[in-house]
Amino acid sequence: MTETAHPNETAAATNASTQPVITMREVTVKSLRDQRTVVAEQVNWQVNAGEFWAIAGLHRSGKTDFIMLAAGVMAHAHGEHEFLGERMPIFPEESLAHRLKLGLVFDGGHLFNHLTVAQNIALPLQYHRNLPAAEVEPALAELLELTGMKEFARSRPCAMGRSWQQRAALARTLALKPEVLLLDSPLSGLDQRQQNWWLAFLERLAKGHPYYSGKPITVVVTTDNLWAWRGRANRFALLADGRFDVIGRWADVEKSNNPLVQELMSPAETTVNI
């Protein structure tokens, strides 16, 4: 049977190359908080440049642990994990430039409350690029404009709602223009207007945003709602019961007879396409 892809899937797929950016072979993922807990075993996963993945799972299925491992925040317990051909996790100082090609947006932002929003966003530019203030300011202004955060520039994260903290965290991550962007539950706890903004913005990044001079980037999100990513993500996977299973494209999601997949793709509690 010939699969018919959604037009947006087809367009995004043409941006993908055959170069793997993330590769996992027989990987065991354990909980960051409790190393006795196994999140998933025998994970075999390949992410190619330009792909847009949505990894679905219920609450407490281990999505955060999985994305943290993928980002190199923690090490795998077994198997092989590579990022752009280099073994992960990448901690040595001499490999930092390679490591910074991958960006992670934490669920909830994980901003520094003693710094203003502007200071949080500028931090990577000052710390990793060692840029003088004269060069940081225009870059910072662009990021604030890009994410709609100008009015919150002087605010402390603790004085803002979760949705704006999440946007500030995105701006901070984009400051170094990573080639691969991982996001842990970016739609969690957001109202419909905020969800629509994230869905549209991430879709533009995946297809080629002016901020990247039109170059598409690789995007991976975790989610408890597959339907929200229909027509945006072009690859889907499921994390459940200690297993990581690649579903495929949206057509494969719709054809799946897995009850959990059907539950996670229900449109009843989702936003509409924009």
Secondary structure as the mmCIF struct_conf table of DSSP 4:
data_model
#
loop_
_struct_conf.conf_type_id
_struct_conf.id
_struct_conf.beg_label_comp_id
_struct_conf.beg_label_asym_id
_struct_conf.beg_label_seq_id
_struct_conf.end_label_comp_id
_struct_conf.end_label_asym_id
_struct_conf.end_label_seq_id
HELX_RH_AL_P HELX_RH_AL_P1 PRO A 7 ALA A 13
TURN_TY1_P TURN_TY1_P1 THR A 14 ASN A 15
BEND BEND1 THR A 18 THR A 18
STRN STRN1 PRO A 20 LYS A 30
BEND BEND2 LEU A 32 ARG A 33
TURN_TY1_P TURN_TY1_P2 GLN A 35 ARG A 36
BEND BEND3 THR A 37 THR A 37
STRN STRN2 VAL A 38 ASN A 48
TURN_TY1_P TURN_TY1_P3 ALA A 49 GLY A 50
STRN STRN3 PHE A 52 ALA A 56
TURN_TY1_P TURN_TY1_P4 HIS A 59 ARG A 60
BEND BEND4 SER A 61 GLY A 62
HELX_RH_AL_P HELX_RH_AL_P2 LYS A 63 ALA A 70
TURN_TY1_P TURN_TY1_P5 ALA A 71 GLY A 72
BEND BEND5 VAL A 73 MET A 74
BEND BEND6 ALA A 77 ALA A 77
STRN STRN4 HIS A 78 PHE A 83
TURN_TY1_P TURN_TY1_P6 LEU A 84 GLY A 85
STRN STRN5 GLU A 86 ARG A 87
BEND BEND7 MET A 88 PRO A 89
HELX_RH_3T_P HELX_RH_3T_P1 GLU A 93 SER A 95
HELX_RH_AL_P HELX_RH_AL_P3 LEU A 96 ARG A 99
TURN_TY1_P TURN_TY1_P7 LEU A 100 LYS A 101
STRN STRN6 LEU A 102 VAL A 105
TURN_TY1_P TURN_TY1_P8 ASP A 107 GLY A 108
TURN_TY1_P TURN_TY1_P9 ASN A 113 HIS A 114
BEND BEND8 LEU A 115 LEU A 115
HELX_RH_AL_P HELX_RH_AL_P4 VAL A 117 TYR A 127
TURN_TY1_P TURN_TY1_P10 HIS A 128 HIS A 128
BEND BEND9 ARG A 129 ARG A 129
HELX_RH_AL_P HELX_RH_AL_P5 ALA A 133 LEU A 146
TURN_TY1_P TURN_TY1_P11 THR A 147 GLY A 148
HELX_RH_3T_P HELX_RH_3T_P2 LYS A 150 PHE A 152
TURN_TY1_P TURN_TY1_P12 ALA A 153 ARG A 154
BEND BEND10 SER A 155 SER A 155
HELX_RH_3T_P HELX_RH_3T_P3 PRO A 157 ALA A 159
BEND BEND11 MET A 160 MET A 160
HELX_RH_AL_P HELX_RH_AL_P6 ARG A 162 LEU A 174
TURN_TY1_P TURN_TY1_P13 ALA A 175 LEU A 176
BEND BEND12 GLU A 179 GLU A 179
STRN STRN7 VAL A 180 LEU A 183
BEND BEND13 ASP A 184 SER A 185
TURN_TY1_P TURN_TY1_P14 PRO A 186 GLY A 189
HELX_RH_AL_P HELX_RH_AL_P7 GLN A 192 LYS A 207
HELX_RH_3T_P HELX_RH_3T_P4 PRO A 210 TYR A 212
TURN_TY1_P TURN_TY1_P15 SER A 213 GLY A 214
STRN STRN8 THR A 218 THR A 223
BEND BEND14 ASP A 224 ASP A 224
BEND BEND15 LEU A 226 LEU A 226
HELX_RH_3T_P HELX_RH_3T_P5 TRP A 227 TRP A 229
TURN_TY1_P TURN_TY1_P16 ARG A 230 ARG A 232
BEND BEND16 ASN A 234 ASN A 234
STRN STRN9 ARG A 235 ALA A 240
TURN_TY1_P TURN_TY1_P17 ASP A 241 GLY A 242
STRN STRN10 ARG A 243 GLY A 248
BEND BEND17 ARG A 249 ARG A 249
HELX_RH_AL_P HELX_RH_AL_P8 TRP A 250 LYS A 255
HELX_RH_AL_P HELX_RH_AL_P9 PRO A 259 LEU A 264
TURN_TY1_P TURN_TY1_P18 MET A 265 MET A 265
HELX_RH_3T_P HELX_RH_3T_P6 PRO A 267 GLU A 269
BEND BEND18 THR A 270 THR A 270
HELX_LH_PP_P HELX_LH_PP_P1 THR A 271 ASN A 273
#
